């Protein structure tokens, strides 16, 4: 197993100016790293080590040894244990207790990275050694240990001592808290107490953590730095109890609003009171002269809402979206100057944080295309615009063999055929333009037409001379039936793994058999000569071997991957000597490095409704459980339209939010997900969306890992499914299992 090391970075003061010569050497190390020359880096680092010993520059010595160990592990992973033992012997040779504490911290970090249970126990032992004499560490400044120690913004609180650095690296916050409390540094004690709680939220739970924070806020309420406790306390509060969060933030700001990070609270308050509303007209195609309901969701911090309906002189197959500025500018010339009707709502007296919803009963409209426009008295809120189609034209279709579809145009009100209807069948290119095979069909007296096609048509627009407001709809034209393969000779190919490193062995096995479609039977193919070809990422042949199947129809060979050359997607192609059958297996070849940490999302267990904002928590930790602190987090949230058997939809994926943050001291971070439908979605039928949250975490050494999770959103509470096959033999269906699950599965 590959063992990894990484350079420790502590949070203290900047480099001394007199380290310029060292700096030049470190610059050379950086240049060699960019060229991927690890041996050159080691040669320069040995110069740094020798120079640092001679000049007693322990910071450079420590940094060089740690970097040396990292490179050594990359080149020869099995030498890591021996290297750690070398550092341990150097630790024994020192007499300065502060320097020994720094080395003990570094050795503990090395063991933590190695990952086994015994290594983790050794790591804890070394961390205890590092913090065994806090008074010595508190008496030493950090400037003698550059550049392995780098300054942080909070060093002033701790008088730039070494104690807080070691405590933060070893997670021994409680020891430091006790020392600072006993020696009158209440600011430092408060901060260390906060870090202790932050580091243990995952273990204690948010309830216990909140109680501990309440106690600490009582003890340190006279200090501005208590704002840090308040910021952490806010993270433990129930996101659904918005009122309690708002009250707490305002109280905290009244007490500790001068603290340098109090804006964290102000930003949260601004987010909780941000004015908003969302219009949902449900089905964007309505029946003529039939009353309907306009739903208004996510209403917050607005006093009035005005909804106006305008007639638009366009056909229903338009692709223009009035919520997009460029499309709205094209639509404006077709919109009537005066609204057909206007509705107003008032929401005075509600608290600024209160999130509510409303519904407006609207009178039915005649056939046509309309613009629904919603505005508020708050000019900072963007005007909401959506298209509404009112039509009596509907299309029923049936897929047929031989690339044909039976289409019927009917009245959506009466169900009777529309003999004067026409239908436009369209596919679209990636640039949004129709393909050349666009068809316009006239129906017969029964409202029917037969569409013949080459490529599966995707969309249909039906209209009559008096009704051109129907929308362009999705058209599912796939016709499926069983057809046995005419290929009687089969091969299946397997590899022992899906990923390899250059130079490793690939074990390949193949199974050959014959099929009889008349008898629906199969039998193995013994004594069949096979040719195995190893193909690289450019599909060039690297090696070839031959083997003959045994009595069970199996044959196996081994390939040795090249040490040098391309990485990427490789394959093994197997075919018979007379080339009457071929099959392949695919795998990856990569310069694999053992990951040092992982990112995991907590399972969400709460309830939510459309319009709510859900807070997801994730944590980045090493495989030995050490939090990955102050790591950069880039995240994105995509809303995906679900695909269901009863309705063929486009399955569009829309990014609704992206941003960045950093991990806390316990390695955790939170992402707020706005759970809302897109504008214009029809909530009168079964509607399914899922929100895909992706987080990419990069630690201070540059290692990056990703984590994903998803949340469903639907107007249905559960899904009923079964294992009934589409088609089966008449006497093979023994039982059917029905499964009833909630949306979270």
N, C-alpha and C positions, 0 to 999 in steps of 0.2 A: 504494500500500500504506500502511495506517495505521501510524504510528510512535508507540510509547508510551514514556513516561517515568514513573518512580516516585521518590518521595522516599527518599533514603538515610537509614537509621537506623544510627548507630554505637553501640557499647556502651561508655558511660562514665558520668559523674556526673550527678546530678539538676539541675533548673533552679535558677538563682539566684533568691533572693527578690526581688531588685531588678528582675526582668524582668516585674513585674506589669503594667505598661502594655503591653508586648509581648504578655503573656498575654491581656489583654483583646482585643487585635486578633486574636490567633490564635483565641480563642473565637468571634469574629464570623465568621472564615473557616469554622470548623466548623459554625456555624449555617447559613451560606449553603450549605455542602455538603449538609447534611441536606435543604435545600429544592431541591437540584439547580439552583443558580444560579451557574454557572461565571464569568459576567462580573462578578457582584458579588464573588465571591472574588478575582478578579484585581484589581479596584479596591482592595480592602482590602490585598491583598498589596503593591501598589505603595506604599501608605502605610508598610507595614512596611519595605520596601526603603529608602525615603527616610529614615526614622527611623534605621534600622540604620547607614546610611552616615554620618549625622551624628554618631552616638554611638559609632562604631567597634565595633559589636556584630556581629562577623563571623559568629557562629553563626546569629543571626537572619537575617542577610543571605543566608547560604548556603542555609538552609532555605527562605527566601522565594523565592529564585531557582529552586531545584529544584521547589518546588511550582508556581511560575509556569510553568515549562517543562512540567510534567505537564498543567496545565489548558490551556495553549496547544496541546499535542498533541491533547487531547480535542476542542477546538473546531475547530482548523485543522491537521490532521496534517502538511500539507506545509510548515509553518513551523518544524518541529522542527530541521532542519539549521541554519537561520538563527539560531535561538535558541542552539544549542550554540556556534556561532561567536561569538555575543555573550559568552557565558561565557568562552570562550577569550581574548577580548580583555581582559576584566576580569582574568583570570589574569596576563596580561602586564603589567598595570599595578601589580601588587603587588610589594613588595620583601621582605616577611617570608617567609623560606623555609618556615616551618611552615605558614603560611596558604596558600602556593602548593601545598604538598603536599596539604592538605585539598581545595583546588580541583581539583588534578590527579586526585585520587581520584574526586571527583564527576563530572568530565568523562569519566573512563574509564568510570564506571558508566553515564553517558548513552549513550556509544558502544556499550557492551555491550548496552544495551536496543534499539538501533536494528536490530541483527541481521544486516547484510550482512557479507560477508567483509572488505571494506575497513574497515567500521566496527569489526569485531572486532580487526583489526590496529591501528587507531587507539586502541582501548581498551587494548590491551597496552602501547602506547607511553606512554600517559598514566599507566598503573600503574607503569611503570618510572620515570617522572619522579617520581611520588609517593614512591617508596622509594629515590631516588638518594642521599639523605643521612640514613641512619638515626641518626647521632649527634645531629643537630639535633632530630630527632623524639623521641629518647629524653630530650633535655634539657628538652623542653617538657611542661608539664602540659596537661591537656585542658580546664581550666575556662575558657579564653579562647574556646572554640569552641562555646558553648551557643547554642541548644538543638539544633543539628544533630547533636551528639554526646550519646548517652545512656549512662549508666553500666551496666556489667555486674558480676556477682559477682566476677569474676576480676581486676578492675583492680588490686587490692592487690598481686598477684603482680608486676605490671609497674610498680609505683610510680606508678600513674595516669598513665603517660606517653602520648604521642601515637603512639609507634612501633607499639605492639601494635594500636592501633585501625586504623591505615592498613594494617598487615600483614594483619589479618583481612579487611578490605574488599577488598584487592587480591589476596588469596591468595598473598602473597609471604612465606610462613611461613619458608622456608629462610633468607632474608636476615635476618629478625629473630632466628631461632635462632642464626645465626653471631654476630650482634652481642652478644646476651645471653651467649652462651657465652664470648666473648672478654672481656667486662667483668664476669664473675663472678656474674651472676644466673642460677644453674643452674636454679632453679625455672621462671623464664620460658623458659629455653632448652628445658627438658623439655616444657613445655606447647606451645611452638611446634613442636617436633619431632613431637609427637603429632598436631597439626593438619595438618602436612605429610603424614604417612602417611594420615590420615583422608581428606584431600582427594584422594589418589591411589589409593585402594584399587580403584576401578573401572578405572583404567588399568593399575596394576601387577598386579592379581589378588591373591587372598587369600593365596596361598602366599608370594609375594615380600614382601607387606606384613607377614605374620607374622614372617618372618625379620628384617626391619628393626626390628620392635617388640621382638623378642628382644634384638637388639643394644642398643637404647635402654634396655631394662629392666636390662641389665647395667651400662650407664654411670650410670644415675640411680637405681639400686636403693636408695641410702641416703636418698632423699627421699620423704616421704609422697605428694607429687604424682605419683610414679610410678604410683600407683593408676590415674590416667587412662590411662596406657599399657596397664595390665592390663585395664581395661574395654574398650578398643578391641581388644586382643589376643583377648579372649573372643569378640568378634563375628566374628573371622576363623577361628575353630576349627570343625572339622567337627561338625555337629549330631548326626551318627550316633555319634560317639565320646564318649558321655556320660561314661565313666569319666575320660578325659583332661580334660574340662571341669571335672569335680568336683574332681579333684586340683589343677588349676591355680587354681581359685577359692579353695580352702582355703589353698594356699600364698600366694596374693596377700593374703588377709585376714590371715594371720599376720604379713605384712611391712608392709602398708599399711592395715590395718583402721581406723586412726584418721582417715583422710582423709574429708572431708565427704561425698564421693559413694561411699564404700565400700559403702553400702547397695545400690547397683546390683548389686554382686557377690553380696551376701547374698540379694537378691531372686531372682537367677538360680539360686543354690544351692537356695533354698526351692522354686523351681519344678521343678528337676531331681529333687528328693527328695520331692515332694508325694505322699502316699499316694493310691493309686487302684486301682480294678479295674472291669471292665466285663463284665457277663453277656450272653452271646449264646446264646439257646436255638434259634437257627436257624429252622426252620419252626414258626410258632406254631400250626399245626394238624397234629397227629400222628395216625397210625393207632393204633387201640386195641391194647394189649398188645404193642407193638413197642418194643424197647429203643432208646434214642436217646442222643445225646451233647450235653452241655452245655459250651460253650466259654467259658472265662474269659480275657479279653484285658486288656492294659494293667495287669497286676499289678505294683504297686510299693510298697515300704515298708509291707507288711502282713505279719503273722506267721501269721494264720489266717483261714480263710474258712468260713462255715457256710451251707449251702444247704438250705432247708426247702421242702417241697411240701405245700400245703393244698388241700383240696377246697372249691369255691365253689358254692353252691346257686343258680346263675343260668344263663340260656341263653347260647348262644354268640354271639348277635347283639348283646351288650352293647357300648356305646360307652365304658364307664367305663375309665379308665386308672389303674391303681394307683400309677403313678409320680407322679401329680398328687394332692396332699394332699386336695383337696375330693372327688375321685372315690374315693380310698381310704377316706375316712370313710363314704361311702355303701356301699362294698363290705364293710366290716368285719363288718356284722351277718350277712352270708351266708357268711362264712369259718368253717370248722371250728376249734374251739379247739386241737385237737392236730394236728400235721402228719401227713400220710400216710407220709412218709419224710423222713429227714434225712441229709445227707452233710457231711463235714468235710474240709478240706484244711489243711495247715500248710506255711509257707514260711520257716521260721527259717533263719538263716545267710546270707541273701542281702544284699548291700550295699543301702543305702537308696536308691541311684540306679538299681538294676538293674530294668529293665523286662522282664517275662517273660510267659508265657501258660501255660495249663493246660487240661485237658479232663477232664470227669467223665462216666463211663459210667453212665447211669441206667436202671433197670428200666422195662419198659413199664407203662402205666397203663390202667385201664379207661375206658370212655366217660365223659366229663364235662368240666367246666371247672375249672381248677386255678390256684392262685396260687403262683408261684415267688418265694421271698424269700431274698435273700442278704445276710448281715451279716458284719462283721469285728470284731476286738477293738478297733479304733480308733473311738471314739465320734464323732469328727469327720467320718467318712465316712458319707454318707447311705445308708440302707438301700435296696437295689435290689429293686424289685418288678415282676413282669411276669405277664401272663395267658397260660396255655397251654391250648389246646383239644384234646381228644382225641375224634375223631369218625370214623365210617365213611361219612358221607353226602358225596356229591360230585355236582356238576351239570355236565352237558355242554350247550352251547347252540349253535344254528345260526341266524344271521340270515336272514330271509326277506323277499321284497318285501311291499309294502302294509302296512308298519309292524307286522310280526309277528316273533316269535322262537319257534323250536322248542326246548323245554327237556326234558332227560332226567335224572331222579334215579337214580343208580346207587350200588352199594356200592363204596367206594374200595378195598376189599380184594379183592373177586371180580370187579367190573365188571358184576354182574348188576343188573337194574332193581329199584327199590324201589317197589312198587305202593301202599304206604301213605304215601308221602311227601307233603308239602305245601311249597309255595314261596311266599315273600313277596317281591314286586317293589316296590322303593322308589326314589324320588328324595328329595333333601333340600333344604330351603331354606337360605339363608345363615345362619339362626339355629340350624341343626342339627335342626330339626323336619321330619318327613316331609311331603311334599306331599300334596294331596288325592287324587291318582291312585294311591295305594298299592293293590296287588292281592295277594290270597291265592288261589293256584291249587291245586286237587287234581289229581293225576296219574291216568292210566288204568292198566290192568293192566300195560302195558309201561313204566311209570314216566314217561310222556310227558305234556306239556301244551303248549298253544299260547298264548302271551301276545300280546295285541293292545294297542297303545299309541298314544298321541298324541304325547307327548314322550318322547325316548329314555330308557329306564330305565337307571339307573346301578348299582344294587346288587341282589343276590339272596341270600336266606337260605332254605336248605332244611333240613327236619327231618322226623323220623319220631316216632311216639309214644314210642319207646324211645331216641331219639338226638336231643337238641336242642342238642348241643355244637358243631355245625359253625359256622364263622364266617360273617359276612356278607361276600360276595365281590363284587369288581368285575364288572360285566356290560357287555361291549362289544356294543352293539346297532345299530351303524351299517351300513346296507346300501348299497353303492355300485355304480353301473353307469353306462355312458356314455349320455348323451342329448344329441343335437345341439341347439344353440340354434335357436329358431324366429325369432330376430331376424336378418334378412338384411342390415340396414344397420348399419354399424359406424363408429365414430370413435375414434381414439387422439389424445391431447393431450399435448404435451411443452413444458416450459419449459427455458431454457438453464441454470438453476441451481436449487438446492433452497433457497437462503436469499438474502435481499436486505436492503438497508438502506432506510429511508424515502427517497423521492426518486429511487431508481434505476430504470432501465428493465428491464422484464420482457419478454423475447422469447418469444413463444408460437407454436408450430407445431401444426397438426392434419393428420391423414391420414384421409381418408374412403374406405371401400371397401364392396363388396357381396359377400355370401357365397351359395353355392348348396349346401345340405346334401345334395341328391340326388347332385350331381356331385362333392361334396367339393372345390369350387374357389372361388377368390376373384378379384376384379378391382377395380381402383381406380375411384373415382367422380369423374370430372372434371366441371367446370362446375357444382359443387354449392354453392349459397349457404350460408354458415355465419354464425352469430351468436356472437361472443365476448363473455363477460361477466366482468368482474373483480369478485370478491366479497371483502369484508373479513372480519375474524375473527368478526364477528357475522352473517355470511352476508347482509350488505347490499350491494346493487349499487353499486360505486364508479364504474365506467365500462363502456361497451359499444361494440364495434366490429363491423363486418361485413366479410367477405371471401369470395371465391369460389375454389374449388379449381382448380388448373391441370390440365394433361394428366396429371400424375402423382398426382392426387388430394390434393395438399397445398395448404395455405393458411397464411399467417403474418401476425401483427399484433404491435405493440408497445404496452405499457401503461407509463405513468409512475406509480409509486407515490406516494401523497400524502406530503408532507413532515411533516405533522402528523396525529395521529389514532392509531387503534389499531395496536398491533403484535400479532404472533401468527400463527395459521394462516390464510393467504389461499388462494384458489383461483381458477382460471379455468374457467368452464363454457362448453362449446361445444355448440351444437345446430343442427340444420338449420332452415331458415325454417318448414317445415311441421311441425317438432317431432317427426319420426319417429325421431330418434336423438339421444342426448345422451351426453356424456362430460366428464370433468373432470380437471384436474391440480392438485396441491396443493403449497404451498411455505410457508416461514416468512419473516416480516418482523420483523427485530430490530434494535435499536440495537447493532450489532456493534462490539466493541473488540478490537483485535488482542491475542491472548494473549501474555503475556510469558514464560511458562514452561510446561513440560509435565511430566507424571509418567509414568514407564515402569517396569513390572515386569521384572526380569531373568527370562529363560527358565529354568525349573527343569529341571535335568538329572540330579538324583539319583534314587535308588530309595527306595521306602517300602512299608510293609505296613500293613494295618489295625491301628490302635492307636498308630501312630507319630505324632510331631509334626513337621511339616515347617516349616522357616523360609524364608519368601519375602523377597527383597530388592527394594526399589524405590528409584528415585532421582528427585528433582525438580531439574531444571536449566532455565536459560533456553535459548532457542534458539541462543545463542552459546556455550553450554557452561558458564556460570557457575552454581555450585551455589546452590540456594535453601536457605539455612541457617536453622535455628531456626524453621521453619514448623510450624504446627499440623497434625497428621494425625489425622483421625477415620476409623476403619476398621470394617468389619463382615464377618463370615464367615457365609455361608448354605450349608446342605447341601440339595441338590436331588436329588429322586428322578428317575432317568432314565426316559424313555419308549422302549420297544422294540416292534418290530412284533409279536413273539410274545406280548406280555403287556401288557394295558391296565392301567396303574396311575394313581393320582391325580396323580403328579408333584408331591408336596407339597414346599414350600419352608420350611425351618426355619432361623431365625437361631440359631446355636450360640455365637456370640461377637461382642462388639463392644468397642471400646476406643479409646484415644487415645495418641499419642506425639508426638515432635517430630523433625524432620529433623536429621541430624548435620551437621558442618561440611562434609562432601562432598556434602550434599544427600540422603543416603541414609537409609532407615529399614527396619526389619525387622518382619515380622508372623509370628507362630507360629500354624500351622494344625493343630489336632488332627484327624487323619485316622481317624475311627471311624464305624462303622455306627450307626444308631439302635438302641435296644434292641428286641429281638424280630424283627429282620430275618431272613428265611429265606436262609441262605447255601448251602443245598443246591441251589438253582437259580441260574441266571445273574442276578447282582445288580449293578446299575449305579447309582452316585451320582456327582455332581460337586460340588465345593466351590467356591463363587463368592466371591472375595475382592474387596471394593470399598474403595478408599482415596480419601479426599477431603483434599487438601492446600490449606491457606490460608496465603499468605505474609503478611509484616508489613504490606503495603499493603492487604490485604483481598481480593486476587485469589484465586480458588479454581478448582482443576482436579481432575478425577477420573481414576482409572485402575482397570481391572478385569483380573483374570486368573482362571483356574479350574484346578482339579486334579481328575482323575478318581479314583474309588475303586471297585474291582470285584474279585470273586473270579474274574474271567477276565483273562487277560494281553493279549488282543487282540480285535479286532472284524473279522469278515469281511463285506464288503458287496459289492454289485454294482449295475450300472446297468440291470438288467432292469426295464422298465416294468410296471405292474400289468396294463395291457391294451394291445394294439397290433394293427395289421392283420397278417394272416397272412403276407403276403409282405414285410413291412417290417423284420423282425428279422434284421439281418445278422450282428451279433456281440454278445457280452456281455462286459463287463470286470469281473473280480473284483479287489477291493482288500483287502489284508490289512495292517492297521495296528495299532500298539500303542495303548494308551489315551490317550497324549498326542498321537496323530495323526501 
